[in-house]
Amino acid sequence: MDNEKVKIIVTVGPASDSEAVLKKLILNGVNTFRLNFSHGSPEYFSRVIRIIRDLRSRLNKNVSIFLDLPGPKIRTGILPNGKLNILENKKYTLGLNGDIPVLGGVLSGIPLKGKISLSDGKIELKPIKRVKNGLLAKALNSGLLLNNQSLNADGLNYEKTYPTEKDRAGIKFGLNQGITTFALSFVSKKEDITNVRKLVGKDSILIAKIERESALNNFDGIAGVSNVIMIARGDLGLNIDIVRLPLVQRKLIREANKRSIPVITATQVLESMIRNPIPTRAEVSDAFMAIMDGTDAIMLSEETAIGDYPVKAVDTLRRLIDFNYKKLAPSRYKIGSEEDALIDEVASLSENTKIRNIVIQTEDGKNAFRLSRYHTDANIFAITKKANIADLLTFGRNVIPILAQDIHTGLKIIKRNYSVDKAIMVYDVPQGKKSKSSIEILKI
Protein backbone atom coordinates (compact mmCIF):
# COMPACT_ATOMS: atom_id res chain seq x y z
CA MET A 1 0.00 0.00 0.00
CA ASP A 2 1.13 3.58 -0.60
CA ASN A 3 2.49 5.59 2.32
CA GLU A 4 -0.86 6.79 3.69
CA LYS A 5 0.39 7.76 7.14
CA VAL A 6 2.38 10.93 7.90
CA LYS A 7 3.27 12.11 4.41
CA ILE A 8 6.83 12.48 3.13
CA ILE A 9 7.82 15.47 0.99
CA VAL A 10 11.27 15.68 -0.60
CA THR A 11 13.14 18.47 -2.35
CA VAL A 12 14.56 17.56 -5.74
CA GLY A 13 18.11 18.61 -6.55
CA PRO A 14 21.36 17.32 -8.07
CA ALA A 15 21.40 14.38 -5.64
CA SER A 16 17.94 13.17 -6.62
CA ASP A 17 17.02 14.41 -10.08
CA SER A 18 17.80 11.25 -12.06
CA GLU A 19 15.06 8.85 -13.09
CA ALA A 20 16.71 6.02 -11.13
CA VAL A 21 16.80 7.94 -7.84
CA LEU A 22 13.34 9.47 -8.26
CA LYS A 23 11.92 5.99 -8.86
CA LYS A 24 13.55 4.70 -5.66
CA LEU A 25 12.16 7.66 -3.71
CA ILE A 26 8.61 7.04 -4.98
CA LEU A 27 8.83 3.33 -4.18
CA ASN A 28 10.15 4.22 -0.72
CA GLY A 29 7.02 6.18 0.12
CA VAL A 30 7.51 9.76 -1.10
CA ASN A 31 4.14 11.46 -1.59
CA THR A 32 5.12 14.90 -2.86
CA PHE A 33 8.09 16.45 -4.64
CA ARG A 34 9.16 20.02 -3.94
CA LEU A 35 10.84 22.04 -6.67
CA ASN A 36 12.70 25.00 -5.16
CA PHE A 37 12.44 27.83 -7.69
CA SER A 38 15.34 29.62 -5.94
CA HIS A 39 17.71 26.99 -7.37
CA GLY A 40 17.59 25.79 -10.96
CA SER A 41 16.51 26.88 -14.41
CA PRO A 42 13.13 26.45 -16.12
CA GLU A 43 14.74 23.89 -18.43
CA TYR A 44 15.95 21.90 -15.42
CA PHE A 45 12.56 21.90 -13.72
CA SER A 46 10.78 20.99 -16.97
CA ARG A 47 12.93 17.87 -17.24
CA VAL A 48 12.33 16.88 -13.60
CA ILE A 49 8.56 17.40 -13.91
CA ARG A 50 8.49 15.23 -17.02
CA ILE A 51 10.37 12.39 -15.28
CA ILE A 52 8.17 12.49 -12.15
CA ARG A 53 4.96 12.46 -14.17
CA ASP A 54 6.17 9.57 -16.28
CA LEU A 55 7.12 7.59 -13.16
CA ARG A 56 3.81 8.42 -11.48
CA SER A 57 1.95 6.99 -14.44
CA ARG A 58 4.11 3.89 -14.85
CA LEU A 59 4.21 3.07 -11.13
CA ASN A 60 0.54 4.01 -10.56
CA LYS A 61 1.38 6.04 -7.45
CA ASN A 62 -0.33 9.03 -5.83
CA VAL A 63 2.48 11.54 -6.19
CA SER A 64 2.12 15.32 -6.45
CA ILE A 65 4.49 18.19 -7.29
CA PHE A 66 4.66 21.74 -5.98
CA LEU A 67 6.75 24.75 -6.88
CA ASP A 68 8.29 26.63 -3.95
CA LEU A 69 8.46 30.33 -4.84
CA PRO A 70 11.31 32.48 -3.43
CA GLY A 71 9.20 35.30 -1.99
CA PRO A 72 10.97 38.45 -0.76
CA LYS A 73 13.80 36.37 0.66
CA ILE A 74 17.27 37.88 0.25
CA ARG A 75 19.99 35.58 -1.00
CA THR A 76 23.64 35.82 -1.88
CA GLY A 77 24.51 35.70 -5.56
CA ILE A 78 26.66 33.51 -7.80
CA LEU A 79 30.23 32.98 -6.57
CA PRO A 80 33.14 32.79 -9.06
CA ASN A 81 33.82 29.11 -8.30
CA GLY A 82 30.34 28.25 -7.10
CA LYS A 83 31.54 28.26 -3.49
CA LEU A 84 33.61 30.27 -1.02
CA ASN A 85 35.43 29.02 2.08
CA ILE A 86 34.60 31.53 4.81
CA LEU A 87 37.36 31.70 7.42
CA GLU A 88 36.80 32.85 11.01
CA ASN A 89 38.06 36.40 11.71
CA LYS A 90 38.69 37.12 8.03
CA LYS A 91 37.02 40.21 6.54
CA TYR A 92 34.72 40.09 3.51
CA THR A 93 32.86 42.66 1.47
CA LEU A 94 29.16 42.16 0.81
CA GLY A 95 27.69 43.97 -2.15
CA LEU A 96 27.04 43.86 -5.87
CA ASN A 97 30.70 43.22 -6.72
CA GLY A 98 31.82 42.09 -3.27
CA ASP A 99 33.48 38.90 -2.11
CA ILE A 100 29.96 37.80 -1.24
CA PRO A 101 27.67 39.06 -4.04
CA VAL A 102 24.49 40.72 -2.75
CA LEU A 103 22.36 43.48 -4.20
CA GLY A 104 23.84 46.48 -2.36
CA GLY A 105 20.58 48.31 -1.74
CA VAL A 106 19.17 45.59 0.49
CA LEU A 107 22.03 46.03 2.99
CA SER A 108 21.75 49.77 3.62
CA GLY A 109 19.48 49.41 6.67
CA ILE A 110 21.58 46.83 8.54
CA PRO A 111 22.87 48.32 11.82
CA LEU A 112 26.62 48.04 12.41
CA LYS A 113 25.88 46.72 15.91
CA GLY A 114 23.94 43.81 14.46
CA LYS A 115 24.83 40.43 12.98
CA ILE A 116 24.42 38.86 9.54
CA SER A 117 23.48 35.20 9.14
CA LEU A 118 24.19 33.29 5.95
CA SER A 119 23.07 29.86 4.77
CA ASP A 120 20.26 29.39 7.32
CA GLY A 121 22.50 30.57 10.15
CA LYS A 122 25.47 28.27 9.49
CA ILE A 123 27.73 31.28 8.93
CA GLU A 124 27.64 34.51 10.96
CA LEU A 125 29.28 37.84 10.11
CA LYS A 126 29.79 41.03 12.14
CA PRO A 127 29.35 44.28 10.14
CA ILE A 128 32.36 46.59 10.54
CA LYS A 129 31.71 49.55 8.27
CA ARG A 130 29.78 50.67 5.23
CA VAL A 131 31.60 50.66 1.92
CA LYS A 132 30.54 51.69 -1.56
CA ASN A 133 27.46 49.66 -2.53
CA GLY A 134 27.66 47.40 0.51
CA LEU A 135 29.28 46.41 3.79
CA LEU A 136 32.59 45.19 5.14
CA ALA A 137 32.09 42.40 7.69
CA LYS A 138 34.20 39.99 9.76
CA ALA A 139 33.42 36.27 9.85
CA LEU A 140 32.52 35.02 13.34
CA ASN A 141 32.98 31.39 12.30
CA SER A 142 34.25 29.32 9.39
CA GLY A 143 32.04 27.58 6.87
CA LEU A 144 31.45 26.79 3.21
CA LEU A 145 29.23 29.27 1.38
CA LEU A 146 27.52 28.08 -1.81
CA ASN A 147 25.58 30.00 -4.47
CA ASN A 148 22.20 31.56 -3.70
CA GLN A 149 22.25 31.08 0.07
CA SER A 150 19.91 32.82 2.49
CA LEU A 151 20.88 36.11 4.11
CA ASN A 152 19.21 37.23 7.35
CA ALA A 153 19.77 40.34 9.44
CA ASP A 154 17.85 43.06 11.21
CA GLY A 155 17.23 46.05 8.97
CA LEU A 156 17.26 44.27 5.60
CA ASN A 157 15.35 46.13 2.90
CA TYR A 158 12.88 43.55 1.62
CA GLU A 159 10.76 44.02 -1.47
CA LYS A 160 7.50 45.68 -0.53
CA THR A 161 5.30 44.06 -3.21
CA TYR A 162 3.95 40.54 -2.92
CA PRO A 163 4.30 38.45 -5.01
CA THR A 164 7.72 39.54 -6.25
CA GLU A 165 8.70 39.65 -9.90
CA LYS A 166 10.58 36.37 -9.51
CA ASP A 167 7.50 34.83 -7.91
CA ARG A 168 5.43 35.95 -10.89
CA ALA A 169 7.93 34.33 -13.24
CA GLY A 170 7.70 31.11 -11.20
CA ILE A 171 3.91 31.18 -11.25
CA LYS A 172 3.86 31.67 -15.03
CA PHE A 173 6.31 28.82 -15.50
CA GLY A 174 4.40 26.52 -13.16
CA LEU A 175 1.01 27.15 -14.76
CA ASN A 176 2.50 26.56 -18.22
CA GLN A 177 3.78 23.21 -16.92
CA GLY A 178 0.40 22.29 -15.46
CA ILE A 179 1.60 22.86 -11.89
CA THR A 180 -1.19 24.32 -9.74
CA THR A 181 0.34 23.94 -6.27
CA PHE A 182 2.65 26.72 -5.04
CA ALA A 183 4.44 27.34 -1.74
CA LEU A 184 4.58 31.02 -0.80
CA SER A 185 7.70 32.14 1.06
CA PHE A 186 7.85 34.86 3.71
CA VAL A 187 4.16 35.64 3.80
CA SER A 188 3.26 38.29 6.38
CA LYS A 189 -0.50 38.68 6.07
CA LYS A 190 -3.52 37.16 4.36
CA GLU A 191 -3.33 39.68 1.50
CA ASP A 192 -0.05 38.06 0.39
CA ILE A 193 -1.97 34.85 -0.27
CA THR A 194 -5.01 36.52 -1.83
CA ASN A 195 -2.73 38.50 -4.17
CA VAL A 196 -1.25 35.24 -5.46
CA ARG A 197 -4.70 33.64 -5.64
CA LYS A 198 -5.73 36.30 -8.16
CA LEU A 199 -2.87 35.17 -10.43
CA VAL A 200 -3.20 31.39 -10.08
CA GLY A 201 -6.98 31.00 -9.90
CA LYS A 202 -9.34 29.73 -7.22
CA ASP A 203 -8.63 26.05 -7.91
CA SER A 204 -4.88 26.27 -7.28
CA ILE A 205 -3.40 25.01 -4.00
CA LEU A 206 -1.45 27.56 -1.96
CA ILE A 207 0.94 26.55 0.83
CA ALA A 208 1.66 29.38 3.29
CA LYS A 209 5.19 29.15 4.69
CA ILE A 210 5.39 30.53 8.22
CA GLU A 211 8.83 32.15 8.52
CA ARG A 212 8.32 35.57 10.13
CA GLU A 213 7.05 37.03 13.36
CA SER A 214 4.48 38.93 11.33
CA ALA A 215 3.13 35.62 9.98
CA LEU A 216 2.72 34.36 13.55
CA ASN A 217 0.90 37.54 14.51
CA ASN A 218 -1.41 37.25 11.50
CA PHE A 219 -1.78 33.47 11.50
CA ASP A 220 -5.59 33.42 11.75
CA GLY A 221 -5.97 35.50 8.61
CA ILE A 222 -3.27 33.56 6.72
CA ALA A 223 -4.76 30.19 7.67
CA GLY A 224 -8.20 31.35 6.57
CA VAL A 225 -7.13 31.82 2.95
CA SER A 226 -4.50 29.05 2.58
CA ASN A 227 -4.89 25.39 1.63
CA VAL A 228 -1.82 24.10 3.50
CA ILE A 229 0.45 25.48 6.24
CA MET A 230 4.21 24.90 6.27
CA ILE A 231 6.28 25.48 9.41
CA ALA A 232 9.54 26.50 7.72
CA ARG A 233 11.79 26.20 10.74
CA GLY A 234 15.02 27.31 9.08
CA ASP A 235 14.13 30.95 8.52
CA LEU A 236 11.56 31.01 11.33
CA GLY A 237 14.31 30.02 13.77
CA LEU A 238 16.41 32.94 12.54
CA ASN A 239 13.59 35.48 12.67
CA ILE A 240 12.38 34.67 16.19
CA ASP A 241 14.28 33.75 19.34
CA ILE A 242 15.25 30.13 18.67
CA VAL A 243 14.24 29.01 22.17
CA ARG A 244 10.62 29.77 21.20
CA LEU A 245 10.70 27.49 18.18
CA PRO A 246 9.58 24.14 19.71
CA LEU A 247 6.49 25.64 21.35
CA VAL A 248 5.68 27.71 18.27
CA GLN A 249 5.89 24.56 16.15
CA ARG A 250 3.59 22.64 18.49
CA LYS A 251 1.08 25.51 18.59
CA LEU A 252 1.00 25.89 14.81
CA ILE A 253 0.45 22.16 14.28
CA ARG A 254 -2.44 22.16 16.73
CA GLU A 255 -3.97 25.31 15.28
CA ALA A 256 -3.81 23.83 11.78
CA ASN A 257 -5.35 20.57 13.07
CA LYS A 258 -8.22 22.51 14.65
CA ARG A 259 -8.93 24.21 11.33
CA SER A 260 -8.71 20.92 9.35
CA ILE A 261 -5.83 22.36 7.30
CA PRO A 262 -2.90 20.06 6.42
CA VAL A 263 0.35 21.12 8.08
CA ILE A 264 3.94 20.41 7.01
CA THR A 265 6.95 20.41 9.36
CA ALA A 266 10.07 21.37 7.40
CA THR A 267 13.80 22.16 7.51
CA GLN A 268 16.76 20.42 9.17
CA VAL A 269 14.73 17.28 9.87
CA LEU A 270 17.59 14.82 9.21
CA GLU A 271 20.24 17.36 8.29
CA SER A 272 23.22 15.25 9.40
CA MET A 273 22.24 12.75 6.69
CA ILE A 274 23.43 15.24 4.08
CA ARG A 275 26.86 13.72 4.72
CA ASN A 276 26.24 10.77 7.06
CA PRO A 277 24.39 7.49 6.41
CA ILE A 278 22.51 7.67 9.73
CA PRO A 279 20.86 10.62 11.51
CA THR A 280 21.65 11.90 14.98
CA ARG A 281 19.54 10.68 17.88
CA ALA A 282 18.35 14.26 18.40
CA GLU A 283 17.08 14.47 14.81
CA VAL A 284 15.14 11.22 15.15
CA SER A 285 13.60 12.48 18.40
CA ASP A 286 12.72 15.79 16.76
CA ALA A 287 10.90 14.08 13.88
CA PHE A 288 9.16 11.78 16.37
CA MET A 289 7.84 14.78 18.32
CA ALA A 290 6.46 16.35 15.13
CA ILE A 291 4.60 13.09 14.47
CA MET A 292 3.29 12.97 18.03
CA ASP A 293 2.22 16.63 17.87
CA GLY A 294 0.07 15.81 14.84
CA THR A 295 1.90 17.03 11.75
CA ASP A 296 0.38 15.82 8.48
CA ALA A 297 3.66 15.78 6.57
CA ILE A 298 7.41 16.07 7.07
CA MET A 299 9.63 17.64 4.43
CA LEU A 300 13.27 16.90 3.64
CA SER A 301 15.30 19.69 2.04
CA GLU A 302 19.06 19.48 1.55
CA GLU A 303 19.00 15.84 2.66
CA THR A 304 17.52 14.87 -0.71
CA ALA A 305 18.50 17.89 -2.84
CA ILE A 306 22.29 17.86 -2.36
CA GLY A 307 22.92 15.09 0.17
CA ASP A 308 25.01 11.95 -0.22
CA TYR A 309 22.20 9.66 0.97
CA PRO A 310 18.85 10.85 -0.43
CA VAL A 311 17.28 7.38 -0.59
CA LYS A 312 18.55 6.40 2.87
CA ALA A 313 17.18 9.65 4.32
CA VAL A 314 13.71 8.86 2.97
CA ASP A 315 13.95 5.23 4.10
CA THR A 316 14.90 6.39 7.63
CA LEU A 317 11.99 8.81 7.79
CA ARG A 318 9.51 6.26 6.44
CA ARG A 319 10.60 3.62 8.97
CA LEU A 320 10.31 6.17 11.77
CA ILE A 321 6.77 6.99 10.64
CA ASP A 322 5.78 3.34 10.22
CA PHE A 323 6.98 2.44 13.70
CA ASN A 324 5.52 5.40 15.57
CA TYR A 325 2.42 6.80 13.87
CA LYS A 326 -0.04 4.49 15.67
CA LYS A 327 1.30 5.59 19.05
CA LEU A 328 -0.43 8.98 18.78
CA ALA A 329 -3.65 8.89 20.79
CA PRO A 330 -6.80 9.77 18.79
CA SER A 331 -7.82 13.41 19.13
CA ARG A 332 -11.27 14.91 19.62
CA TYR A 333 -12.46 18.37 18.66
CA LYS A 334 -15.26 20.71 19.59
CA ILE A 335 -18.21 20.21 17.25
CA GLY A 336 -19.00 23.48 15.54
CA SER A 337 -20.99 22.38 12.52
CA GLU A 338 -23.08 19.56 11.06
CA GLU A 339 -20.01 18.43 9.11
CA ASP A 340 -17.99 18.22 12.34
CA ALA A 341 -20.74 16.14 13.95
CA LEU A 342 -20.83 13.75 11.00
CA ILE A 343 -17.07 13.17 11.01
CA ASP A 344 -17.00 12.80 14.79
CA GLU A 345 -19.54 10.00 14.40
CA VAL A 346 -17.43 8.36 11.68
CA ALA A 347 -14.34 8.41 13.91
CA SER A 348 -16.28 6.84 16.79
CA LEU A 349 -17.80 4.21 14.50
CA SER A 350 -14.36 3.20 13.20
CA GLU A 351 -12.95 2.91 16.73
CA ASN A 352 -15.90 0.91 18.06
CA THR A 353 -16.22 -1.48 15.11
CA LYS A 354 -12.46 -1.83 14.44
CA ILE A 355 -13.14 -1.12 10.77
CA ARG A 356 -9.88 0.38 9.56
CA ASN A 357 -10.95 1.58 6.12
CA ILE A 358 -13.05 4.69 5.59
CA VAL A 359 -14.22 5.91 2.18
CA ILE A 360 -15.18 9.57 1.78
CA GLN A 361 -16.72 11.09 -1.30
CA THR A 362 -15.49 14.68 -1.39
CA GLU A 363 -15.72 17.74 -3.63
CA ASP A 364 -13.27 19.93 -1.72
CA GLY A 365 -11.30 17.56 0.53
CA LYS A 366 -12.62 19.15 3.73
CA ASN A 367 -14.32 16.07 5.19
CA ALA A 368 -11.18 14.00 4.59
CA PHE A 369 -9.12 16.57 6.48
CA ARG A 370 -11.73 16.80 9.24
CA LEU A 371 -11.30 13.07 9.78
CA SER A 372 -7.52 13.10 9.32
CA ARG A 373 -7.05 15.44 12.29
CA TYR A 374 -8.58 12.80 14.59
CA HIS A 375 -5.35 10.83 14.10
CA THR A 376 -7.25 7.61 13.68
CA ASP A 377 -5.12 4.74 12.35
CA ALA A 378 -7.77 3.98 9.70
CA ASN A 379 -7.00 4.40 6.02
CA ILE A 380 -9.00 7.34 4.68
CA PHE A 381 -9.81 6.80 0.99
CA ALA A 382 -10.93 10.14 -0.42
CA ILE A 383 -12.70 9.85 -3.77
CA THR A 384 -12.78 13.02 -5.84
CA LYS A 385 -13.29 13.80 -9.51
CA LYS A 386 -11.14 16.95 -9.32
CA ALA A 387 -7.41 16.59 -10.09
CA ASN A 388 -6.47 19.63 -8.00
CA ILE A 389 -8.28 18.22 -4.95
CA ALA A 390 -6.53 14.87 -5.47
CA ASP A 391 -3.22 16.77 -5.33
CA LEU A 392 -4.32 18.60 -2.17
CA LEU A 393 -5.29 15.30 -0.52
CA THR A 394 -1.72 14.00 -0.87
CA PHE A 395 -0.82 16.32 2.04
CA GLY A 396 -3.33 14.77 4.47
CA ARG A 397 -2.25 12.35 7.18
CA ASN A 398 -3.67 8.85 6.53
CA VAL A 399 -5.46 10.16 3.42
CA ILE A 400 -5.27 8.21 0.15
CA PRO A 401 -6.54 10.23 -2.83
CA ILE A 402 -8.64 8.35 -5.38
CA LEU A 403 -9.20 10.29 -8.60
CA ALA A 404 -12.42 8.99 -10.19
CA GLN A 405 -15.37 10.50 -12.02
CA ASP A 406 -17.95 8.78 -9.81
CA ILE A 407 -18.27 6.82 -6.58
CA HIS A 408 -18.68 3.45 -8.30
CA THR A 409 -15.45 3.82 -10.28
CA GLY A 410 -13.66 4.99 -7.14
CA LEU A 411 -14.81 1.91 -5.18
CA LYS A 412 -13.57 -0.37 -7.98
CA ILE A 413 -10.14 1.31 -7.83
CA ILE A 414 -10.00 0.86 -4.05
CA LYS A 415 -10.96 -2.81 -4.25
CA ARG A 416 -8.54 -3.54 -7.08
CA ASN A 417 -5.50 -1.60 -5.81
CA TYR A 418 -5.86 -1.88 -2.04
CA SER A 419 -7.68 -5.19 -1.48
CA VAL A 420 -10.35 -3.56 0.68
CA ASP A 421 -13.56 -5.55 1.12
CA LYS A 422 -15.28 -3.67 3.97
CA ALA A 423 -15.35 0.03 4.81
CA ILE A 424 -17.28 2.82 6.46
CA MET A 425 -18.70 4.90 3.62
CA VAL A 426 -19.37 8.63 3.90
CA TYR A 427 -21.54 9.86 1.03
CA ASP A 428 -21.81 13.48 0.00
CA VAL A 429 -24.70 13.56 -2.47
CA PRO A 430 -25.40 16.89 -4.25
CA GLN A 431 -28.99 18.10 -3.97
CA GLY A 432 -29.30 21.30 -5.96
CA LYS A 433 -27.02 23.91 -4.38
CA LYS A 434 -26.76 21.87 -1.19
CA SER A 435 -25.62 18.34 -0.45
CA LYS A 436 -26.84 15.51 1.74
CA SER A 437 -24.38 13.42 3.74
CA SER A 438 -24.90 9.91 5.03
CA ILE A 439 -22.90 7.05 6.59
CA GLU A 440 -23.09 3.32 6.11
CA ILE A 441 -20.94 0.22 6.55
CA LEU A 442 -20.30 -1.10 3.07
CA LYS A 443 -18.98 -4.32 1.58
CA ILE A 444 -16.93 -3.34 -1.46
N, C-alpha and C positions, 0 to 999 in steps of 0.2 A: 504494500500500500504506500501511496505517496506520504511525505512527511506532513501530517495533518495537525501536528501538535504546535508547539511554539515555532513560528516560522523562521527560516534562515534566509537572510539577504546577504549577498556578497557583491563587492565592488570589483568590476572587471578592469584589468590593467595588463601590463606586459607579462606578468606571471601567470595569467589565466585566460588570455585572449585567443588561444588556439582551440581548434575544434576538439582535439583530444582531451584537453583539460576541462573545457566547458562541459563536455559529455560526462566526465567523471564527477564534476560538481553537481550536475543535475541528478545523476544516479545516486549520489550521496545525500540527496535530500534538499538541495537548494530550491527555494520557492520563487525568489525574485532576484533579478540582476540589476545592480545600480551602475549607471554610466555617469561618471563625474565629468561634467562639461568643462570644468576648470583644467582638465588634463586631456589632451587628445584633439585630433582634427575631425571635421565632419566625415572625411573619407574613412578614417579609422573606425569611428562609431558605426558608420553604415555597414562596414564589413562585419563588425561584432554582432550587430542587430540581425543581419542576414544569417549568420551561423547559429545564433540562439534560436531564431524562429524555425530554422530547418531542423535543429535537434528537437525542439519542442514537438514538432509534427511527427518526426520519425519515432521518437521515444514515447509519444502520447502522454506527455506530462503537463501538469498545470503549472506553467512557469510564466511569470510576467517580467516586464522590463520597465524601469523608470529612468528618466533623465534628471540628474541633480544639477540645478542651475546655480551659478556662482553667487548671485546676490551682490550686495554692496560690500563684499569681503575684499580686503586689501591683501594683495599677494606680492611677493618679490617677483622679479622678472626672470629672463633667461640669462644664465651664467655662461661665460665663454666656453667652459669645458663641461657644461651641464651640471657642475657641482663645485662647491668651494669648501675647503677645510677651514672652519673657524677655529682659531686658537685663542685660548683664555689669555686675557690682558692685552691682546693685540687690538689695534685701532682700525676701524673700517669706515669708509664713507657709504652713506645710504642716499641714493638719489638717482636721477635719470641716467647718468653716466658713472655712477659710483661703483665701488667694489661689489656692493649689493644693490642691483638695479631695482629702483622703486620710483614710481611717479612722484616727483619732488613735491608737488602741491599738497599731497595727502599728509606730508610730514610736518607742515608748518605749525600745526597747533600742538605738537607734542611738547610737554614741559621738560626742561633740562633736568629737573629733579626726579623725573619719572624713569620708567624702564620700558624696554622694547622686547617683546617675545616673538621669536620666529619659530616656524615649523611646529605649531601646536604646543609651544612652550618649551621645546627641547633645547633651544638656544636663547640666552638672554643677553641683551646689550644695554649699556648705560650711556645715554646721550651725553656728550661732552660740550659741543658747541655747534652752532648753526654755520653751515658753509653754503656756498652758492648752489642753489637748487637742491638742498638736502641737509643732512646732518652728519657730523662725525661722532662715532660712538665706540666705546670699548667693550670687548667681549667679556662677559662675566663667567663664561664656561666654554669649553671646546665642544665641537660637534660638526657633523657633516650637513651642509646646506645644499639642497637640490633646487631645481627650477620650480618656480610657481608655488612657493611655500607661503603659508599664512603669516601675516604680520599683525600683531596686536599691541596696542598701547593706548593709554589715556590721551585724548586730544586728537586722535586721527580724524581727518576730514573725509567722512564717508560721502558717497553720492547721496543726494537728497531725493532723487526720483526712484520709484519702485514700480515695476521692474526696471533694471538697468538696461542699457543698450545691449550688453552681452547676454543678459537674460532673454531679451527679445529675439536675438539671433538664435539662441538655443531653443526657444519655443517654436520659432519658424522651422528650424531644422527638424525638431522632434515631430511636429505635426505633419511635415512632408514625409517623414518616415513611418507615419502611422502610430507614433507614440503619443498617448494621451494622458500619461501619468508623469507629473513633474514634482520634484522636491524643491521647495522655496527656501533659500538660505537667508539667514539674518532678518527674518520678519520681525517687525516691531509692533504692529497693530493689525486689526482685521482688514483695514483698507488695503494693506499690501497684498492680501490674498484676493480680495474682490477685484483689485486692479488687474491681476493676472487672469482671473476668471473671465473678465471681459475679452481677453485675447484668445483664450483656449477653448471657451465655450462651456456651457453648463454641465455637459456630460464628462468633461475631463476630471481626472482625479488629482487633487492637490495635497501634497504632504507638507505641513508646516514644520520647519525645523526650529526648535526652541534653542536659541544660542545667546540671547541677550537678556539683561535685566528687564528691559522694556517689554520683551515678549512674556516674561513671567508676570509682570504687572498687568498686562492686557490679555492674559491667557483665555479668559472667558469669551471675549470677543473673537479671538483667533480660532479657538476650538469650534465656535459656532458656525464658522464659514469654511472649515477645512474638512477634508475626508479622512486624513490620517495625521497623527502627531508623531514627530521624531524628536527624541531627547538626544541632541547632538552634543555629547558631553565634552568633546575636545575644546571647542570654542566656548561653550557655556562655562566650563571650568576655568577658563582664562578671563571671562567677563564678569564672574561673580567670585566671591571668596570661596576657594576650593573646599573648605571645610563644610560649606553648605550643601555641596553637590549631592551626597547620598540621600539626604532628606528631601531635597528638591526633586530628585529622580523618583523617589517613592511617591511623593505627592502627585507628580505629574502622571505617573502610571495610574494611580487610583482615580484621579480626576478624569482621565480619558476613559477608564473602565466605566465610571458612573455615567458618562455621556454615550456609551456604546460606540466609541470611536477607537479604531485600532491604534495601538501605540508601539513605536519602535524604540528600542534602546540601542544606541550606536556609539562608536568610537572607543578605541583602545580596549576592546573586549578580550582579545587574546594576542595583544601586541607583541609579546616576547616571541610568538611563533613566526614573526617576520623572519627571524634568523635561527630560531631553535625548533627542533621537532616536537617538543612538548611545551605546554604553557606553564606559567608559574602557578603555585597553589592559590595565590591571591587572586589571579585572574579567573580561575575556575570558580572560586568562591563568589567573586563578583558577578559572574554570569548566572550562577545558581540563585543569588539573591534577586536578580532581575526576574528570573522565572518565578520565584516564590512571590514576588511583589505583584505579578500579574501581567508582565509585558506580553504583547501579542507576537512580537518578532524581535530578533537580535540581528544586528548588522555587523559584518566584518568589513574593514576598510583596507588598510595597507596589508593586512595579513594575506588577502587574496589578490590585491592589485599588484604589489611589488615584492611580496614575500617569497621565501625559498620553499615554503611548504603549504601552498594554497589548498590542496586536497586534504592534507592531514589536518589543517585548521578546521575545515568544514566537518570532517569526520569526528574530530574531538568535540565540536559544538553539538553535533547531532547526537553523539553518544551521551553527552551530558543531559541533553533534553530528554532523550528516551528514558534514561534512568530516573530522572527526577520529576518529570512533569506531573505525574499522578500524585505526588506527595503534597501538592497544593490543595488545601481544603476548599471545597465548593463555597462560593460567595453568594450572598443574598443582597438584594437591593430594594430600596423603597419603591413601592408601586405607584407610579405617577400617571399611568395611562392604561387604556384597555389593552394596548399592545404589550405593556410591561406585565400585566396580569396574565395574559395568555402565555408568554414565555416563561414566567415563573411557574405556571402549571406544568408546562412541558418539562422543565428542569426537575420538578418534583416527581413527575410521572417516570422519567428516566431513572432516577435514583431508586424509586420504590419498586419498579418492575425489573431493574437490572438490564433493561434494553439499552444497548450501547451504540445504537445507530439512530440518528434523527434526520429526517428529510424535511427541508424547508423550501417552499416555493416562494421566491422573493423577486420583487421588481427593483428594489433599491439597496438590498443587502442589510437593511436595518435590523430585521428580525434575527438574522444570522448573528449579527454582532451583539444584539441584546442577549442571545443565548450564550455566545462565546464568553462573555464577561463573567458568567457564572462559574467558569473554570471546571465545568463538568468534564469527565474523561470520555464522554461519548463523542463519536464521530459526527460532525455536523455537515451533512450533504446539502449544499445550497444550490438549488436549481434556478437558473436565470436564463432568459433569452437574450440578455444584453451583454455584449462582449466587454464593455467598459466596467460593468458591475462584476463580471467574472474576474477581471483583473483586480478590482478592489478587494474582492473576497479572498485573494491569495494572501492578504495581510492579516487575516483573522485567525486567532488561535483556535485550533481544532476544526477549522472550517475547510471543507473541500469543495471548490467551485465545480459545478456541473453546467456547462453551457449547452442548452437544449431549447428548442423552439416551443416545446410543450412539456407538461408534467409526465406524460406517458413515455416520451422519448427519454427524458431524464431518468426515469425509474429503470428503463432498460439498460442505460449506460451504467448506472450504479450496480445493478445485478450482474452485468457482464464483467465489469472491470474491478469490482470490489467484493464480489461474492457475498452480498448482503441478501438475506432472505426475510428478515423481519425488522421493522423500524417503526418509530413514532413519526407520523406524518403530520406536518403543519401546512394546511392549505391556505392560500390567500387568493380567493376567487373574486375577480372584478365584478362589480355590480353597478353599472353606470359610472359615475364619478367616484364612487366609494368602492370598498371591497369588503368581503365577508371572510373571516378567518374561522377555521375549525381544526380540531385535532382528532386523530384516530390512530389506533395501532394497526399496522398494515403488513400483510405478507406480500413480499415483492416477487 
